[in-house]
Amino acid sequence: STSQPNLPQTALFQVGVFGQMVLNGHIYRGRKPVHWSPSSRTALAEAELEYPPKHTSTSIYVGFTVETPSAKLRALSLSLPSESDETGEAKDTKETELRVAVWTTTPWTMPANLAVAVNAELDYAVLSHPSLHHKLIVAKALASSVSSRLGLPEGEEASIVGVLKGADLEGTTYRHPLYDRVSKVVIGGDYITTESGTGLVHTAPGHGQEDYLTGVKYGLELLSPVDDAGCFTSEAGEAFQGLSVLGEGNTAVIDALKTAGALIAAEPYEHKYPYDWRTKKPTIFRAT
């Protein structure tokens, strides 16, 4: 204390406590997703955001192909009747192709997808239709809504051929349509509802608070391939690098998903969205 004569004893005590916390390993520097303004290149607090009316995003429905089903999903899949072609003859398939359907209003976050989260207590349905070459997993309560977006013949709906709980889907793995990456279906929180979408949540820990918490629970990487200016980095791949996620980058991701055969539907969606109160331009969620 003699070397710091003007420093109050309380401050010295606090520095000492902090030092002890560092020595005990309780202090660390980490990353987490925050509201980020590409237009001003800075993080923003909630008080620095505004939500102008009538913001419209392009929302997308995407199907991820199941790589390895959970034990209960596999048992259900094997019990399903064989698919038939237009002549009524059974198709020569060893096992039914399954896809998990997700929905998002931020297509540009798809390169950062590392999981699909489900609500353990919800009922999930397996949808089937003769015109589809795969079966689709969605929340049972949203089956009709998703079916209407599958491009089926007028007046027709996909039928429910099986039902299981969200908890029974945990551990299922799926392949990302744009990258050589296999991820898992995990259990999320009560933020997963049947108010809209598919009941399965596209999870990108580097681009959302609930996603981040789910990622921490399952030890997922904090992938956020977006720079300070709101443009894709090399981590997103050569096809997207340098593109603005709020502009041409968003469109490029949608186009890539369509080319890969994973895009179910794309449509405008009006919703509440945060803007930078200074620049009056949209913000993003980004890990820093």
Beta strands, then each sheet from edge to edge (+ up, - down):
strand 1: 33-37
strand 2: 42-44
strand 3: 49-50
strand 4: 56-68
strand 5: 98-104
strand 6: 115-118
strand 7: 123-128
strand 8: 135-139
strand 9: 159-165
strand 10: 173-175
strand 11: 182-187
strand 12: 200-203
strand 13: 263-270
strand 14: 275-276
strand 15: 284-287
sheet 1: 2+ 1- 15+
sheet 2: 3+ 14-
sheet 3: 9+ 7- 8+ 5+ 4- 10+ 11- 6- 12+
sheet 4: 9+ 7- 8+ 5+ 4- 13+
end
